[in-house]
Amino acid sequence: MVLTIRENVPLAPYTTFRLGGPARYFLDAQTVEDVVEGIRFARERNLRVLPLGAGSDVLVSDAGYDGVVIRLLRLRGKRINGTYVYAMAGEPLPKLARELAEEGLSGFEYLVGVPGTVGGGVAKNAGAHGGEIKDILEEAYVVDEEGEIKVVGGDSLSLSYRTSALPDMGILVEAKFSLTEDDPRRILGKMEEFIRYREKTQPWKEKTAGCMFKNPPGGYAGKLIEEAGLKGFRIGGVRVSEKHANFFINEGGTADDAIRLIDHVRERVFKVFGIELEVEIEIVR
Ligand SMILES: Cc1cc2nc3c(=O)[nH]c(=O)nc-3n(C[C@H](O)[C@H](O)[C@H](O)COP(=O)(O)OP(=O)(O)OC[C@H]3O[C@@H](n4cnc5c(N)ncnc54)[C@H](O)[C@@H]3O)c2cc1C
């Protein structure tokens, strides 16, 4: 098997924010064996490994990543066994949500508007509209830093609000979800509502990384940023969305602009409300 690992590959095109510098090494994995080989390649050279899905929750620094990026978006496939679904890490969440709805399987519909993959979704415990992946994850197939494939129970991945033990515990290559039966028309109807709500409330078509900050207990980060007077505030080519203040929009800026805007927003919100916002996205350095 010939493994194609490219050098000095710009990462911005592989992220929804479209920001940041290159990866020292980049592997577009298509099979689980590619992932194992990629990990071994990194180990032999004593390099770090960064798994990447759809890149919808990352801000890559302008300096890029001095290690091996293993992208999983091409690792596709799913199988259904009763109400259990086995999905490979690269399956896009919106596509999977629609396919499962057509099959009359409920429990995934709130992910229809989350532009990530199964791997990134589990790693970030993606959620919306009152649901989160934690509720449906049964098992995960993970390649650890030795290149060994392990099956772990969903409970042992410590999924909580937009975080988990991944990727520290390894690279997820497949996940098993437990869903329930429902009428496809009802599920599809709910999904259309979720999509309409997003289109109305979020800068859906812009270059963003989704919500920049976690909601603090009992509040909303977007509301605090808006009330601190920061809607539309800009540093360089990155600005706070007017539509939803927890989204930053890249209009031809740099990762450094985005990082400075993060710092500015955190400082301002702390000054006005005494609340420390926690960054939700992953900053890759
Ligand atoms: C417009 C927009 C709307 C969004 N709305 C929501 C929302 O409603 N709810 C929500 O939760 N999120 C939302 N997000 C954020 C994002 O889509 C989710 O966090 C998604 O689950 C990330 O998946 P990804 O494949 O893009 O992950 P990436 O951005 O590629 O990676 C995110 C993190 O997961 C790790 N990772 C990726 N794949 C794997 C793997 N196979 N194994 C181990 N670790 C891995 C990465 O190393 C990184 O740390 C939104 C983003 C955008 C741009």
The ligand as a MOL file (V3000), in Angstrom:
LIG
                    3D

  0  0  0     0  0            999 V3000
M  V30 BEGIN CTAB
M  V30 COUNTS 53 58 0 0 0
M  V30 BEGIN ATOM
M  V30 1 C -22.2640 27.3940 10.6730 0
M  V30 2 C -21.8910 26.4650 11.7900 0
M  V30 3 C -22.8620 26.0460 12.6880 0
M  V30 4 C -22.5300 25.1900 13.7490 0
M  V30 5 N -23.5070 24.7890 14.6020 0
M  V30 6 C -23.2040 23.9360 15.6150 0
M  V30 7 C -24.2140 23.4640 16.5190 0
M  V30 8 O -25.3890 23.8090 16.4120 0
M  V30 9 N -23.8530 22.6100 17.4960 0
M  V30 10 C -22.5570 22.1710 17.6530 0
M  V30 11 O -22.2970 21.3730 18.5610 0
M  V30 12 N -21.5810 22.5980 16.8210 0
M  V30 13 C -21.8690 23.4610 15.8090 0
M  V30 14 N -20.8760 23.8810 14.9590 0
M  V30 15 C -19.4780 23.4580 15.2050 0
M  V30 16 C -19.0500 22.1670 14.4640 0
M  V30 17 O -19.7860 21.9730 13.2710 0
M  V30 18 C -19.1870 20.9360 15.3550 0
M  V30 19 O -18.3860 21.0460 16.5260 0
M  V30 20 C -18.7680 19.6560 14.6210 0
M  V30 21 O -19.1010 18.5460 15.4020 0
M  V30 22 C -17.2710 19.6110 14.3010 0
M  V30 23 O -17.0420 18.5340 13.4140 0
M  V30 24 P -15.8440 18.5720 12.3750 0
M  V30 25 O -15.8240 17.2950 11.6580 0
M  V30 26 O -15.9380 19.8050 11.5260 0
M  V30 27 O -14.6250 18.6930 13.3710 0
M  V30 28 P -13.2560 19.5040 13.1490 0
M  V30 29 O -13.5410 20.9800 13.1610 0
M  V30 30 O -12.5470 18.9680 11.9680 0
M  V30 31 O -12.4690 19.1120 14.4840 0
M  V30 32 C -12.9620 19.5490 15.7400 0
M  V30 33 C -12.1980 18.8380 16.8540 0
M  V30 34 O -12.4710 17.4480 16.7950 0
M  V30 35 C -11.2850 16.6930 16.6120 0
M  V30 36 N -11.6050 15.5830 15.7050 0
M  V30 37 C -12.1230 15.6740 14.4450 0
M  V30 38 N -12.2970 14.4500 13.9320 0
M  V30 39 C -11.8790 13.5630 14.8750 0
M  V30 40 C -11.7930 12.1430 14.9380 0
M  V30 41 N -12.1840 11.3790 13.9200 0
M  V30 42 N -11.3090 11.5790 16.0720 0
M  V30 43 C -10.9080 12.3430 17.1150 0
M  V30 44 N -10.9600 13.6820 17.1210 0
M  V30 45 C -11.4440 14.2870 16.0130 0
M  V30 46 C -10.2790 17.6660 16.0130 0
M  V30 47 O -8.9350 17.2780 16.2630 0
M  V30 48 C -10.6750 18.9550 16.7200 0
M  V30 49 O -10.1140 18.9670 18.0110 0
M  V30 50 C -21.1850 24.7460 13.8940 0
M  V30 51 C -20.1960 25.1690 12.9760 0
M  V30 52 C -20.5370 26.0160 11.9360 0
M  V30 53 C -19.4570 26.4390 10.9690 0
M  V30 END ATOM
M  V30 BEGIN BOND
M  V30 1 1 1 2
M  V30 2 1 2 3
M  V30 3 2 2 52
M  V30 4 2 3 4
M  V30 5 1 4 5
M  V30 6 1 4 50
M  V30 7 2 5 6
M  V30 8 1 6 7
M  V30 9 1 6 13
M  V30 10 2 7 8
M  V30 11 1 7 9
M  V30 12 1 9 10
M  V30 13 2 10 11
M  V30 14 1 10 12
M  V30 15 2 12 13
M  V30 16 1 13 14
M  V30 17 1 14 15
M  V30 18 1 14 50
M  V30 19 1 15 16
M  V30 20 1 16 17
M  V30 21 1 16 18
M  V30 22 1 18 19
M  V30 23 1 18 20
M  V30 24 1 20 21
M  V30 25 1 20 22
M  V30 26 1 22 23
M  V30 27 1 23 24
M  V30 28 2 24 25
M  V30 29 1 24 26
M  V30 30 1 24 27
M  V30 31 1 27 28
M  V30 32 2 28 29
M  V30 33 1 28 30
M  V30 34 1 28 31
M  V30 35 1 31 32
M  V30 36 1 32 33
M  V30 37 1 33 34
M  V30 38 1 33 48
M  V30 39 1 34 35
M  V30 40 1 35 36
M  V30 41 1 35 46
M  V30 42 1 36 37
M  V30 43 1 36 45
M  V30 44 2 37 38
M  V30 45 1 38 39
M  V30 46 1 39 40
M  V30 47 2 39 45
M  V30 48 1 40 41
M  V30 49 2 40 42
M  V30 50 1 42 43
M  V30 51 2 43 44
M  V30 52 1 44 45
M  V30 53 1 46 47
M  V30 54 1 46 48
M  V30 55 1 48 49
M  V30 56 2 50 51
M  V30 57 1 51 52
M  V30 58 1 52 53
M  V30 END BOND
M  V30 END CTAB
M  END
